[in-house]
Amino acid sequence: MKKRTLESILKIALDTFPVVLLNGARQVGKSTLALENFENYLTFDDGELRLYAKENPKGFLKNIEFPICLDEIQKVPSLLEYIKMHIDSNRVNGDFLLTGSSNVLDHKDSKDTLAGRLCELRLHPLSSKEKNDKPNENIIEKLLNRDFKLVKKDYTDEVCNHILDGGYPEILELSGLSKDLWFTSYIATYIERDARDLADIRDIDSFIKFVNILSTRSGTILNKSSLSNDIGIKDITTENYLSIISRIYQVTLLKPYFINIGKQFVKSPKVFFNDTGVLCNLLKINSKEQLLNSTYSGQIFETYIFCELNKHLSYLQKQAQIFHYRTNDKKEIDFIIEVDNELLAIEIKQSSSVKKEDFKHIIDLQSRYDEKKCLGVVFYNGDMVVEFSDDLIAIPFGMFL
C-alpha cells in the first residue's frame, strides 16, 4: 500500500474542523485512507442504509458512533442539514469524515449549509512520486526553491510506464491484459454509472460517444461547438455532459490566465483528463511504442504533466492556482502557476533536445509583466537540466519521478 501525500494534511484538517469532506474519483483510494483513520465507517452505496438516512436522518445520526466516516455522501445530500444541526449542538473536531465521488458542494445550498464548519480536500490518483515511494517530495516546492538536481539518464521508459498505468492504486497490482480489463470495467462501471446517478441521462450511448471523442481533445483548447458537431448533439447537451464528467472528477477544465498588458486573450478553457491511464485506454493505446507514435502523443504528455502539477499543487501548503495562457495572436504557454507573489511559466516539449527558442513565449511574458517574479521552465524528454539563465531552465520529465 502506497503512502499518500494527503494523509498528513487530512489529520491536521480533522484536528481543526468538525467536518472534513474528502472528494475524488471512484477507486482513487478515499475509502482506504478513511479506513486507516476511522474505526467507524459506513457507506451509502448500501441501499438500505441510504434509505434509512434519507427517511430518518435524526435517528440515523443519533444511533451512530463518533467519530464516523460516511462514504459516498453525495447520495444523501439532505443529510448535510442534519449534520449541521448535530455540530451546532455538539461541536467536536474530527467527528465527521465525509467522502464523495462527485462534488456534493456544487450546489450553493449544500456549501452554505456547512460554511465555517467544513474543510474540503481532494484526493487525486497516485502521483508518480507516490508510486515511487517519495510522497513528501513536492515538485512545486522544488521549482520555487530552484532545486533542479537530477541524475543524468534517459527517463523515457519510466515516464511512458507512468503515463500508461495512470494513478489508480489497483492498477499497481496488475499487468498485461488484466490492466486493460480493469480500465474497460472502470469506464463502464464507474464513469457511466456515476454519470447516471448524477443526472438523468436519457441517451447513455451519446454520453459514451462524448467521453470517447472528448479523450481526443485532452490537452487542447475546448471548442464546444466543434465537440457538439462531432458527436451529433446540441450545445446545451455538451454543456451538461461536461458538467457531469467534471463533477465526477474525470476531467478538469483549466481556466485561462488573464493579465492587463494590452493583449487580447483566448477565454476558453483547456480540457484535461485527470488520469492518463484512463485516457490511454480510451485512445486504445497500451504500449510505449503506440504512445510515442500516436497522433495524440504530444497531448498525452501534456496531460501527464498537467495531472502531476495539479496533484502537487493540491498538496502544497500555500495558496496556488494553475492556468493556461494563450493570446489571440497565438502566443501560448502551456501552464501558468501562481504562488504567492511568484509565477511559474511552464512549457512542455516532447523532444529530447531543447534550445532558447523554446522559451520565446515565456520570455515575451517576462518582458511584458514584471509585477511578479517569473521562472520559465521547459519540461522536455531529455536527460539533463539545462540552465539558459537564472530564470530560464529546461528540466527532464524525470523530475516528476
N, C-alpha and C positions, 0 to 999 in steps of 0.2 A: 504494500500500500504506500503510495507516494505522499509525502508530507506536503500540505497545501500552504501556500503563502498567506492565504486569508485567515488561517486558523488563529494566529496571534491577534489579528485585528478583530476577529469575531469575539474572542474572550474579553478584550477591552470594551467592546460595544455592549456585551452582556453585563459587564460590571457598571455600565454607565446609564443604560436605558432599561425601562421595564419591558419594552418590546423591541426585538430585532427581527427585521424581515430579510431573509436570505433568498434572493432571487437567482434564477439561472435556468438554462435549458434542461430538459429531461436528460437524465443519465450523466449529468455533469459532475455529480459527486456530493450533492446537497445532503442527501439522506445519510451517507457515510459520515460526513462531517458532523451532522447533527447527532448521530448515534454515539459518536466519540465524546460528545459533551453533555448529552442528556440521557438519563435512565428512562424517563417518561416520554414516550414517543407514540403519537397517533397519526394515522394518515387518512385524509379524506378521499383517497382512492377507494376506501372501504365504503360501499354504498349504504350499508345500514348505519354506520357511524355518521356519515354525511347527512342522512335523513334526520337522525336524532338531533344533530347540531342545528339543523335548519328549523325543525319543528319545536324544539325546546332548548334554545340557546342558554337560558339562565340555568336550567337543570344540568345541561352539559358541562358548563363551567364550574358549577357547584360540586360536581362529582368527579372531577379530575384532580390529580395530584400535581403540585407545583414543585420546582419549575417544570415546564412542559414544552415539548416541540410538537407543533401542529403542522403536518406536511400537506402540501397542495391546498393551501388556504384559499387560493383563487376560486375553488369550487364551492366555498361557503362565504362569500364576501359579506353577507349580512351579519356574520359573527363579529366583525370588527367593531360594530357599535357596542356590543355587549362586552367585548374585551376592554374597550374604553371605560365603560361603567365599572367593570371589575377593578381596573387600575386606579380609577379616581377614588374608589372607596378603600383600596388597599394596595398602595403603590410599593412594589418591591422590584428592584432592578434585576433583570435576568429571568423574570418569571415566564416570559413567553419568547420562544424562538418560532417564528412563522416562516415556512418555506413555500416558494411558489415557482411553477414552471411557466407561468405567464404573469404579467405585471398587474397585480390586483390594485395597485395605486394609480393606474392610468386614469381611473375615474376620479374627478376632483373631490366628490363627496367622500370617497374612501381615504384620500390623502388628508383631507381636513379632519376626518374623524380622529386620527391618532397623532395629529400635529403636536409636537413638543414631547411626545411620549415614545417615539419610534426612531430607530436608526435603520436605514436601508442599506444593505450590502449586496454586491453582485459576485457570484461565483462563476468564473469562466471555465471553459475546458482547460486542461492542464497546459501550462506554458512549456516551452522547450526546456527552460531552466528547471521547472518542477520535474519534468520527465527525467532529467539528468541529475536529479537529487541535489539541486542548487536553489532551493526555494527562497533563500534570503538575498540572492543577487538580483538587483533591480536595474534594468537597462537604462531607464530614465535617469536614475541617480548617477550611474556611470557616465552618461553623456554630460550631465550637469557638472560633474566633478572632473571631467576631462580624463577619465580613466579608460584608456583605449588599449590596454595591454592584451595582446593575443599571441599565441604560439603560431608561427608561420607554418601553415599546412593547407591542403586542399579540403575544404569543408563541404564540397558539393554533394557527396553521397549521403552524409549525415543530414544535411539540410533537406534533401529530397525525401529521405525517410520520414522526417518530422512532418513535412508537408503532406505526404500520402497518408500517414497514420492519423493526423489531426490530434486532438487533445482529450477525447473521451476516455476515461480511465479503463473501461472494459477492453478497449482495443489493445492495450499493452499486453494482455494475456493471450492474444490471438495472432494467427499468421495465415498467409495464403488465402484460400477460399473462405475460411472462417471469417476473415475480416470483411470480405465482400458481402457475405451473407448478413453480417452484423449491420453494416451500413444500409443495405437494402431493407432490412427489417426495421431499422431505426427510422428511416424516411417514411415507410408505410405505416408503422405502428404509432410513432410519436408525433411526427410532423403533421400527418394527415389527421390523426385522432385529436390532437390538441387544437388544431385549426377548427375541427368540427365542434369541439367543446366550447370554443371561444366565440364562435359566430355561426349563424345559420347559413352555412354554405350549401346552396341548393345543387350546384354542379361541381362535385368534387373533382371530376375529370379536368375541368378547366383550371381548377386550383393547382392540380398536379402539373398540368402543362405550364402554368405560370411559374411554378417553382423551378422546373427544368429550364425554361427559357431565361429566367432571371439568373440562373447559375452562369450562363454565358456572358452576363453583364457584370459580374463581380469585378470590382476594381475600376469601374468606368463611371462617368457622369450619368446620372439617371435621366433617361428620356421616357417619360411616362406614356406619351402618345405613341412613340415607336414600339414600346413594350405592348401596349394595348393592341396595336395593329398586328403585331406578330402573333399574338395569342388569339386574336379574334374576339376580344371582349371590349366593353365600354370603359372609358377612362375612370368612371366612378367605381367600377368593379376592380380595376387595377389599384386604385387608391385603397379600397377595402382590403384587398389581398396583401398589399404592402404593410398596412397597419397590423394585420393578423400575424404575418410572418415576423414582423419586428417584435410584436408583443410576446411571442413565444421564443424570443432570443435566438433566432436562426440567422437574422440579417440585421446589419446596422446601416442606417442612412446617415452618412457623415456630412455634417454641415460645412459650408464654405467659410473661409476666413475673410473678414472684411477689414480694410484699413483705409483711412482717409488720406490718400496720397494722389488724388486726382485721376484714379483709374476706374474703369468700369469692370465689375467682377461678375463672373458666372455665378448665378444664385442657386442653381440646382445642386442637390446633394450628390455625393458619390455613394454607390451601393457596394457593400461588402458582406459576403457570407462570414459567419462567425467561427467557422471551423473548416479548415482546408481538407480534412478527411472527408467530410460530408460533401464539400464542393467537388473534390476529385471524383468521388463516386457518382455524383450527378452528371459529371462530364465524361464518364466512362474511362477514367484514367487510373490505372492501378499498377504502374511500374515507373521506374526512374526514366527509362527511355521514352515512354509515352509522355511523361511530364515535360521533359526537356524539349521534345519535338512537337508538342501540342501548339495549335494556333493560340491557345489561351495561356501558354506558359508564362508570359510576362504578367498577365493579370493575376495568375495564381500566386506567383512570387510576391507581388504587391499585396495580395490578400493576406498571405502569411505574415509579412512584416506588419501590416495593419493589426492583425489579430494579436501578435506578440506585443506591440506597442500598447494596444488597448488594455491588455491584461496587466502589464506593468504599471500603466497609468492608474488603473483602478485600485491597485495595491499600494500606491505611493501615498505617503502621509503628508501630502501637500495639495493645495488647490491647483488642479491642472486640467486642461482641455486639449482635445485633438481636433484638427480641422483639415480640410483640403484647401488648396489655393489655386485659382485659375482666373486669369483676366480674359476679357473678350478678345484681346489680340494674341491669345494662346500662350501666354507666359504661365507655365504651370509648375507648381511644386507639389509633390505627392502628399506630403503631410506637414502641417504646422502644429507644433505642440507649444502651448503657452503655459509656462510655470512661473508663478510669481511675476518677477519683472524681467523674465528672460524668454526668448523664443528659441525653439529648435526647428530649423527648416530642413526637412528630410526628403531626399530623392532616392528612388530605387532603380538600380541598374543591374540587369541580369548578366551583363558581360563580365569576363574575368579580368578586364583591364579598366582603368579609369584615367581621365585627364581633366584638366582645369575647365575645359569647355563644358563638362557635365555639370558644373556649378553655376552656369551662366544666369539662370533664373533666380537662384539663391543670391548671387552677387547683386543682381538688379534689385531684389528686395532689400538687401542690406544697405544699398546706396540710397534708397528712397525712404527708408524708415529706420531712423536711428534713435527712436524713443526707448527702445528696449535692446539690450544686448542680444545678438542673434548668432548662434552657432549653426553653420551649414554642414550637413552630413550627407554623404552619398554612401548608402549601403550597396555593396556590389558582391559579385560571386568570385572574389579574388582570394588571395592567401596572406595578405599583409596590410597593415594600417599604413596609409599614405597621408602625410600632412602637407597640404599645399600652402597653408598659412595658419596662424593661430586660431582662426575662426572658419576654416575650410578643411574638413577631414573626410577621407574616404576610409570606410571600415568594412571588412568582410562580413557576410551574413553570419559567419561563425560566432560573432559576438553574442548572438541570441541563444547559443547552445550551452 
